[in-house]
Amino acid sequence: MREVGESAMAAGGKFPYLLGHGEISFLYGVERQTSQLWRTREILPEPDFVVSGNPYWLLPTILGMAEANGREVDPQRLKEFKANHRDWFVVEDTADLPPVIGLKEIPWIFGKKYGDIYQWRTRNSLAAEDAVISGSPLWLLDTILADAEERSRPVLQEAVERIRTGEREGLKPRGRKKSATPKPQPPELPPTRAYKPGDADLAEVTAFIKEIWAAGLTVSVRAKR
């Protein structure tokens, strides 16, 4: 199950096999949510690589998971996947990955905001992505640098070096983000009181209603037999 083809440059590949939840679910013939659940349950190993806050795995890692957990990659789907990415190459070790970046790292290179880069891409003023994995566009660093040179855009060499040494935008937090400021506790409700005809004192009832209003609460009057 670990036949993954020829190695990187020997195969003349242009982009490394990186898989997100979309590709993993395709290979195993399951829903995307299942792949995400595997990660939560630690059936899926830790990501090999993180780009722009998204996790990615090497192809050998995913095929190895099939062996370790008794799950089967659909052979026909694997064949189809490779056929659709003929110019990709297999990387066995993350140390051999070329610098790959996404929309969150490109702003570092130009000292721009994310919105500026998004506008460049919308206006076709940025090199086309080298790959789209699980819906997210990815570029080789060299693609962006070559595009910058062609368009005479200055780049920040310090940021380029940070990327070359492996720095990337961190993983997106899963679940809801906790607020730094705890929500205030709601005021306690005053004890329920019942007023019967002949027993109710108007001043007492009025004072009770004012007490409720002072606590920021509302009053609802309901007749009861």
C-alpha positions, -999 to +999 in steps of 0.1 A: +000+000+000+030+023+003+038+024-034+039+062-039+059+064-071+092+079-079+108+105-057+107+142-060+129+158-087+137+125-103+101+124-114+102+159-127+075+169-103+066+205-097+046+204-064+048+180-034+020+157-025+003+174+004-031+162+016-058+180+036-090+166+050-107+168+016-080+146-001-079+122+028-116+117+028-115+111-009-088+084-007-106+066+021-141+070+006-155+088+037-171+121+045-148+150+051-162+153+087-150+117+092-114+127+085-117+157+108-132+133+135-102+110+130-079+139+139-099+147+170-097+110+181-060+109+172-065+082+146-051+106+121-015+115+130-003+150+138+000+172+106+033+170+088+030+206+077+010+237+085+004+265+060-017+296+066-033+279+097-043+247+078-030+212+085-015+190+057-001+155+056+024+139+033+011+111+011+033+084+027+020+094+061-016+089+050-009+056+033+010+045+064-021+053+085-040+027+065-014+001+076-013+012+112-051+014+118-064-014+095-081+011+072-080+007+035-073+034+010-094+027-021-069+016-048-090+030-076-093+064-058-055+065-052-049+058-089-074+085-099-058+109-074-023+104-088-036+107-124-051+141-116-018+153-101+008+139-126+031+168-120+032+163-083+060+144-065+063+123-034+081+136-003+090+111+024+103+136+049+092+171+057+129+182+056+127+176+019+097+198+013+103+229-008+090+261+008+052+261+003+031+291+014-005+303+014-024+335+016-014+342+052+023+341+045+024+361+013+017+394+031+049+388+051+070+388+020+057+422+008+049+439+041+013+441+032-020+433+048-040+401+040-067+422+023-041+437-001-029+402-012-065+391-016-071+421-039-041+413-059-054+377-064-089+389-072-075+413-099-052+387-114-022+407-102-006+378-084+008+345-098-017+317-101-016+292-072+005+261-078-021+239-061-055+240-044-056+216-015-089+211+004-101+244-011-071+264+000-046+279-026-009+272-021+022+285-038+058+276-040+079+304-025+099+305-057+067+311-077+059+342-056+094+355-057+096+351-095+063+369-099+075+397-076+106+402-097+086+402-129+062+429-115+091+448-099+076+444-065+101+448-036+102+419-011+113+418+025+143+394+026+140+389+063+105+375+058+117+353+030+144+339+052+118+333+080+098+313+055+128+293+043+136+283+078+101+269+082+081+296+099+044+296+090+010+309+102+000+286+131-029+261+132-064+276+134-079+269+168-106+242+168-140+249+183-153+283+196-128+308+207-131+315+244-137+351+253-109+368+274-135+386+294-159+363+313-196+370+309-211+386+340-234+364+360-271+373+357-287+388+388-305+364+411-343+364+407-362+376+438-384+350+454-418+345+438-447+363+455-485+357+450-510+384+456-547+374+463-577+397+461-581+415+495-547+405+507-526+427+483-513+460+495-508+484+465-477+500+481-461+465+487-469+454+451-454+486+437-423+482+458-418+447+446-421+457+409-396+485+415-372+460+431-374+438+400-369+467+376-339+480+396-323+446+390-327+450+353-354+424+350-388+425+334-422+420+349-449+398+335-483+397+351-504+366+347-538+361+362-543+328+380-574+312+395 
